[in-house]
């Protein structure tokens, strides 16, 4: 995919490695948080990703985070989500 960085080259490669300053890191984390917020709160059907990890975050040419690999994701209606919260909430 053009414009998307290969994590192995960016993070682990030596010559093509990007330098991530704290502002870049913060903006990547903020982008991931905003993406998760959108999945959890905004669509009519709520989505839980269930497998967020570094390997499932892509960066575009401007270092904007993109959440990928929705293979384990689950969709929930508002009622189902409330039921899950009641069952799984710690006491």
Contact map, one row per residue, 1 for C-alpha under 8 A:
1111000000000000000000000000000000000000000000000000000000000000000000000000000000000000000
1111000000000000000000000000000000000000000000000000000000000000000000000000000000000000000
1111100000000000000000000000000000000000000000000000000000011000000000000000000000000000000
1111110000000000000000000000000000000000000000000000000001111000000000000000000000000000000
0011111011000000000000000000000000000000000000000000000001111000000000000000000000000000000
0001111111000000000000000000000000000000000000000000000001000000000000000000000000000000000
0000111111110000000000000000000000000000000000000000001001000000000000000000000000000000000
0000011111111000000000000000000000000000000000000000000000000000000000000000000000000000000
0000111111111101100000000000000000000000000000000000000000000000000000000000000000000000000
0000111111111001110000000000000000000000000000000000000000000000000000000000000000000000000
0000001111111000110000000000000000000000000000000000000000000000000000000000000000000000000
0000001111111100100000000000000000000000000000000000000000000000000000000000000000000000000
0000000111111111100000000000000000000000000000000000000000000000000000000000000000000000000
0000000010011111100000000000000000000000000000000000000000000000000000000000000000000000000
0000000000001111100000000000000000000000000000000000000000000000000000000000000000000000000
0000000011001111110000000000000000000000000000000000000000000000000000000000000000000000000
0000000011111111111000000000000000000000000000000000000000000000000000000000000000000000000
0000000001100001111100000000000000000000000000000000000000000000000000000000000000000000000
0000000000000000111110000000000000000000000000000000000000000000000000000000000000000000000
0000000000000000011111111000000000000000000000000000000000000000000000000000000000000000000
0000000000000000001111111000000000000000000000000000000000000000000000000000000000000000000
0000000000000000000111111100000000000000000000000000000000000000000000000000000000000000000
0000000000000000000111111110000000000000000000000000000000000000000000000000000000000000000
0000000000000000000111111111000000000000000000000000000000000010000000000000000000000000000
0000000000000000000111111111100000000000000000000000000000000000000000000000000000000000000
0000000000000000000001111111110000000000000000000000000000000000000000000000000000000000000
0000000000000000000000111111111000000000000000000000000000000001000000000000000000000000000
0000000000000000000000011111111100000000000000000000000000000011100000000000000000000000000
0000000000000000000000001111111110000000000000000000000000000000100000000000000000000000000
0000000000000000000000000111111111000000000000000000000000000000000000000000000000000000000
0000000000000000000000000011111111100000000000000000000000000001110000000000000000000000000
0000000000000000000000000001111111110000000000000000000010000000111000000000000000000000000
0000000000000000000000000000111111111000000000000000000000000000000000000000000000000000000
0000000000000000000000000000011111111100000000000000000000000000000000000000000000000000000
0000000000000000000000000000001111111110000000000000000000000000011000000000000000000000000
0000000000000000000000000000000111111111000000000000000000000000000000000000000000000000000
0000000000000000000000000000000011111111110000000000000000000000000000000000000000000000000
0000000000000000000000000000000001111111111000000000000000000000000000000000000000000000000
0000000000000000000000000000000000111111111001110000000000000000000000000000000000000000000
0000000000000000000000000000000000011111111001110000000000000000000000000000000000000000000
0000000000000000000000000000000000001111111001000000000000000000000000000000000000000000000
0000000000000000000000000000000000001111111101000000000000000000000000000000000000000000000
0000000000000000000000000000000000000111111111000000000000000000000000000000000000000000000
0000000000000000000000000000000000000000011111000000000000000000000000000000110000000000000
0000000000000000000000000000000000000000001111100000000000000000000000000011110000000000000
0000000000000000000000000000000000000011111111110000000000000000000000000011110010000000000
0000000000000000000000000000000000000011000011111000000000000000000000001111000000000000000
0000000000000000000000000000000000000011000001111100000000000000000000001111000000000000000
0000000000000000000000000000000000000000000000111111000000000000000001011100000000000000000
0000000000000000000000000000000000000000000000011111000000000000000000011100000000000000000
0000000000000000000000000000000000000000000000001111100100000000000001011000000000000000000
0000000000000000000000000000000000000000000000001111110110000000000000000000000000000000000
0000000000000000000000000000000000000000000000000011111110000000000000000000000000000000000
0000000000000000000000000000000000000000000000000001111110000000000000000000000000000000000
0000001000000000000000000000000000000000000000000000111111000000000000000000000000000000000
0000000000000000000000000000000000000000000000000011111111000000001110000000000000000000000
0000000000000000000000000000000100000000000000000001111111100000111100000000000000000000000
0001111000000000000000000000000000000000000000000000001111110000111100000000000000000000000
0001100000000000000000000000000000000000000000000000000011111111110000000000000000000000000
0011100000000000000000000000000000000000000000000000000001111111110000000000000000000000000
0011100000000000000000000000000000000000000000000000000000111111000000000000000000000000000
0000000000000000000000000000000000000000000000000000000000111111000000000000000000000000000
0000000000000000000000010001000000000000000000000000000000111111100000000000000000000000000
0000000000000000000000000011001000000000000000000000000000111111110000000000000000000000000
0000000000000000000000000001101100000000000000000000000011110011111000000000000000000000000
0000000000000000000000000000001100100000000000000000000011110001111100000000000000000000000
0000000000000000000000000000000100100000000000000000000111000000111110000000000000000000000
0000000000000000000000000000000000000000000000000000000111000000011111000000000000000000000
0000000000000000000000000000000000000000000000000000000100000000001111110000000000000000000
0000000000000000000000000000000000000000000000001010000000000000000111111000000000000000000
0000000000000000000000000000000000000000000000000000000000000000000011111000000000000000000
0000000000000000000000000000000000000000000000001110000000000000000011111100000000000000000
0000000000000000000000000000000000000000000000111110000000000000000001111110000000000000000
0000000000000000000000000000000000000000000000111100000000000000000000011111000000000000000
0000000000000000000000000000000000000000000011110000000000000000000000001111100000000000000
0000000000000000000000000000000000000000000011110000000000000000000000000111111110000000000
0000000000000000000000000000000000000000000111000000000000000000000000000011111110000000000
0000000000000000000000000000000000000000000111000000000000000000000000000001111111000000000
0000000000000000000000000000000000000000000000000000000000000000000000000001111111100000000
0000000000000000000000000000000000000000000000000000000000000000000000000001111111110000000
0000000000000000000000000000000000000000000001000000000000000000000000000001111111111000000
0000000000000000000000000000000000000000000000000000000000000000000000000000011111111100000
0000000000000000000000000000000000000000000000000000000000000000000000000000001111111110000
0000000000000000000000000000000000000000000000000000000000000000000000000000000111111111100
0000000000000000000000000000000000000000000000000000000000000000000000000000000011111111100
0000000000000000000000000000000000000000000000000000000000000000000000000000000001111111100
0000000000000000000000000000000000000000000000000000000000000000000000000000000000111111100
0000000000000000000000000000000000000000000000000000000000000000000000000000000000011111110
0000000000000000000000000000000000000000000000000000000000000000000000000000000000011111111
0000000000000000000000000000000000000000000000000000000000000000000000000000000000000001111
0000000000000000000000000000000000000000000000000000000000000000000000000000000000000000111
